[in-house]
Amino acid sequence: MAESSSGTTGVATDGDNVRATCGSCRQTTTWVYREKRSMFGMKTSRGWTCTRCGTTQEGKPAAE
């Protein structure tokens, strides 16, 4: 089975949003992609954050 691409390249950038169901709060909410760099720029943490409960995950949540 092939995934359908709806105009996206699959690469998220800081501030991207997606509507998906959160496994923690069990609600369909907006998830925001964030990139945070360390003070010296040596390490970058990337992840999606649920705007309702603050749960974070590395992979993109499944869109509704």
C-alpha positions in Angstrom: 0.0 0.0 0.0 1.3 3.4 -0.9 0.8 6.4 1.3 -1.0 9.3 -0.3 0.8 12.6 -0.3 -1.4 15.6 0.1 1.1 18.1 -1.1 3.6 17.6 1.7 7.2 16.4 1.4 7.1 14.6 4.7 9.6 16.9 6.3 8.3 19.0 9.2 9.5 22.5 10.0 9.3 24.4 13.3 5.7 25.6 13.9 3.9 23.0 11.7 0.5 21.9 12.9 -1.5 18.7 12.5 -4.9 17.6 14.0 -4.6 14.2 15.6 -5.8 12.1 18.5 -3.6 12.2 21.6 -3.0 8.9 23.3 -2.7 10.5 26.7 -5.7 12.9 26.9 -7.7 10.9 24.4 -8.9 14.0 22.6 -8.5 15.2 19.0 -6.2 18.2 19.3 -3.7 20.2 17.4 -0.1 19.0 17.6 2.8 21.5 17.0 6.2 20.5 15.7 9.1 22.1 17.7 12.9 22.2 17.2 15.0 23.3 20.1 18.7 23.8 19.9 21.1 23.6 22.8 23.0 26.8 23.9 26.0 25.9 21.8 24.1 24.5 18.8 25.6 21.1 19.3 22.3 19.2 19.8 18.9 19.8 18.4 15.8 18.2 19.9 12.8 17.7 17.6 9.3 16.5 18.4 5.6 17.0 18.2 3.7 18.4 21.2 0.0 18.1 22.1 -1.4 21.6 22.7 -3.9 20.2 25.2 -1.9 18.2 27.6 1.8 18.8 26.6 2.6 15.2 25.7 5.6 15.0 23.3 6.5 12.4 20.7 9.2 12.1 18.0 7.1 10.7 15.2 4.4 12.6 13.5 1.0 11.9 15.0 -1.6 10.2 12.7 -3.7 12.9 11.2 -7.5 12.7 11.5 
